[in-house]
Each structure stands twice: as structure tokens, then as C-alpha cells.
Amino acid sequence: MTDNAIIENRAQEVPFSHVLSELLETNVKQNPHKLKTFQGLYGVVGIDLKDIEAAVTLVFSGGRARIEQGIVGRPDIVIKTDSDKVIGLNSISIRFGLPYYFDEAGMTVLRQILSGEIKVQGMFAHPVILTKLTKIMSVM
Amino acid sequence: MPIKAMTQEWMDAYKAAIQADPDYKSIAKDWEGSVSLVVNPEPARNVPEPIYLFMDYWHGDVGDFVVCDKEKADSAKFVMTGDYARWKQVAYKELDATKALLQGKLKMKGDLPYVVRNIKTVNKVIDILGKVDTLWPDGNK
């Protein structure tokens, strides 16, 4: 981890972790409002991509994050889906500082959540973490 | 008649197919920047040397589509690298490019959020790639 890096990737053996790390780091550094959200995000999020047998845990600690291999501990939120759908989560628009689910990308994700193609454990218990996560992961 | 994959003639055919696609222009209207594909060698599949392909895309238009050297390939805004067999699988739609990226089967250098933001453009050019009548170095299928 370099001095100006904000993500520590401890899941080097999981190729998905490199994509996730680069996506998050670039996205946050390119957008001051996302950086601010990132700096206020504390929580643990697991992402489990069954189809490619890849799972990581993101540990957010206010302006820093680390990625662990596998689902470790008891994450606040666990997202279970397939690799082709996880990218869709990055396409959710942000309007007035909140995720917007009423355009094409948002409706697609909503449908996938309702049909069980995307499972988000902890979404009702930790809505603030989920909202902040969506904001920093959104590339829109 | 099939065209030998990853030759200049094939690149010309690919460019023509993109230009002829009725939906490409509108889908790719926001994309700007060149893309290189680096094909890692696989001598057992009749690809003895790396192959570098450079493609220039600009807001729904297409510019240079050339077989090039490493230096030109590296100059592209986005550089995607993978083994020959992976690229062939992508062309045949046996391997989803996004999934391949997440699995590390393909690697990408460039602004990843930009690519994700424009994933429809990426999927479209891959879709068109599969329509080019191609003769692969190790045979078709």
C-alpha cells in the first residue's frame, strides 16, 4: 500500500479484488463528493460472487478501506450475486445525494433484488452503510 | 469468405462492421478514446508472437483500426490484455468480457470507472466482433 493509497488489498489472490480496489480508488479520487462520503463510511461489507467463486470483505474505516479474502467476521452487509450483475450495482445513479432507482439501471437492480438474483443481507438493518456504499461505488 | 483473425484485413472488416451497425453510433455517442487489444502468444494454437491491435473510437465514429506494434498499443487510452484463447472465447460469446475481467482472465489498463460507465459500448463492440466472418489461427471452434 503506497502512502497516497486509500485501499489496502489483502486479497491479492482474488482477481476480482484488484478490479474492485481500482474501481473504488479511482472513483473516489476522481470525485470529491464521493471522497467525502468515503471518509464518513465505517462498516464491513462482504461481496460474494458465486458464479466465479470469488468473495471478498471490504472493511471501511473513515477514509481508508481494506479488502480481505473471503467473507470474514460478521459483515454488516453481504451482497450475493453473479459477476455480470455486480457491475450493474456500479451503474446506479445518485440524485440529490441518494441512490436513484427509477431510471433504467436502477430499475434493473431493483428487479434483480426482488427476484433474488441479487441478495443484499443487512440492507434493512444498515441502510446508511448501504447508501454510502452505493454512492462511492456508483460510476455515474 | 472468412478473414484471417487479427490481420489488417480483419481489422478493416471489423471497422466496417461497426460502421454498418445501425445501433452503434447512438450507443457509443459518449465514448471517446482508443482501445488496444493485446493478444498473448499461444504457439500451440498457432499464435507464436504477441499481437497488438489498436482501435480508435470517438463519439460513435471510428478512426484507425490497425495491427500495430507494442509501442502504439501501449499509447491507447485503454489497453486490454489476454491470452489468444480467451479473446477467441469472448468473440464466440463463450466468455463474458466483464466476467473475464473479474476473473483475471483479461486485464485492463485505463480508467475503469469510465469503462463501467460505458459498458454498453463495450458490449456492443464485442457483439459486433462476433459477427465478423473470421478464420481463427487454430481453426474455427
Interface residues (C-beta under 8 A of the other chain):
Chain A: P15 F16 H18 V19 E22 L23 T26 N27 Q30 L49 D51 I52 A54 S83 D84 V86 I87 N90 S91 V139 M140
Chain B: D96 T98 K99 L101 L102 Q103 G104 K105 D111 L112 P113 Y114 V116 R117 I119
